[in-house]
Amino acid sequence: MKNIFSKHHLADQDIEQFIGLQLRYGVLLSSFIVLVGGIVYLIQSGSMPLPHYQLFIGEKGGLNTGSAIWHGATAMQAKGIIQLGVMVLIATPILRIMFSLIGFILEKDRLYIGITLIVLSVMMFSIFGGLKV
Amino acid sequence: MTILTFTLLLLAGAYLAGLVGSLTGLGGGVVIIPLLTLVFHVDIRYAIGAALLASIANSSGAASAYVKEGITNIRLGMFLEIATTIGAVVGALIAVYTPTNTIAILFGSILLFSAAMTLRKKNQEALLVGSPAANKLKLNNSYPTKDGEVSYHLKNVGAGFSIMTVAGIFSGLLGIGSGALKVLAMDSTMHIPFKVSTTTSNFMIGVTAAASAVVYLQRGYMDAGIAFPVVLGVLAGAFTGSKILPGMDARVLKYIFCTAIAFVAVEMIYNGYNHKF
């Protein structure tokens, strides 16, 4: 049973506080980037007619890879900046898994180091596994 | 319609979606898809991309508060995330071979189920003795209540894990958090007190959605012009919701919302059946 005075519990609490902060700042950072990109987008093309969203063009729309988004954002293109914010948003929970892993390593909890590594590998498979087709 | 008008209308709609989603616990994603497809006639694939982003924003924003309060069971969340992330990847793969009309029908059915789940009786009792698997996996824990720390144990780990895989598949296929299925697995099957199950489910939604979101981003489902108002609107709405929720009685709202959601669900199924997607 869990002893509330043990070192383990302290580490547990610390890492929980840290994860809470990391999630909050991740969301704040991504919404800030999306907001900046959105304002630029509206200034540049707010008065233009709406794209045909009823037709799906998918990959032909571009900005669907990390490097394309990064190039777009650093060239200060509105859509590139928004997509960079989107990437930060998607990365926030993934980063959370990594911080949980560090937490379990500090606690020397082998079982959960293993479990977290499995979740992380599924994530990496999803990112780099070429599943887009 | 100009881009500016569309953005402002969608921003307002996403704000309401985030507000209602957080007040009822259904999450913003389930409202975003019908809003985009039925109201703005956006292709359901763009709607799914946007809904995934709404789910991640909602989940991460709310989880940051719950985790600090110590209600969320992080070990349980991590263990079940094996099931939901594998499910989500499988769902995102199946999605390529699934006609959009079928997706609309499935979405409507899950929506009806979610509405029903929101109105059901919740499990408040903490189980005193857990199953051997729950002990071995260190899933039993305690959470703070008004009357001090309450410890709870859980059972049916295998069944819960299986339902979580299904929840992950739906999440990957439809772009929603599948909160209702997650709560079904934890609350009804594993006998976890509902406060723990709802916060842990919410905690997991971000990771589950991210697992399929990266695939959808690569497939071009995420359009910047749609993502921008949706992410900001849902976040602002969810934030307002979390501020006013403690001071209000959400019961009446829940009934009204679940009835409304049921109508939307039927319309999605009807349109899907008539091949309008």
Interface residues (C-beta under 8 A of the other chain):
Chain A: K2 Q13 E16 Q17 I19 G20 L21 L23 R24 G26 V27 S30 S31 V34 L35 G37 G38 Y41 L42 S45 G46 S47 M48 P49 L50 P51 Y53 Q54 L55 F56 I57 G58 E59 K60 G61 G62 L63 N64 T65 A78 K79 G80 I82 Q83 G85 V86 M87 L89 I90 A91 T92 P93 I94 R96 I97 S100 D109 L111 Y112 I115 T116 I118 V119 V122 M123 F125 S126 I127 L131 K132 V133
Chain B: M1 T2 I3 L4 F6 T7 F40 H41 V42 D43 R45 Y46 L53 I56 A57 S59 S60 G61 A63 S64 A65 V67 K68 G70 T72 I74 R75 M78 F79 E81 I82 T85 I86 A88 V89 A92 L93 V96 L137 K138 N141 S142 G206 V207 A209 A210 A211 S212 A213 V214 V215 L217 Q218 R219 G220 Y221 M222 D223 A224 G225 I226 A227 F228 P229 V231 L232 L235
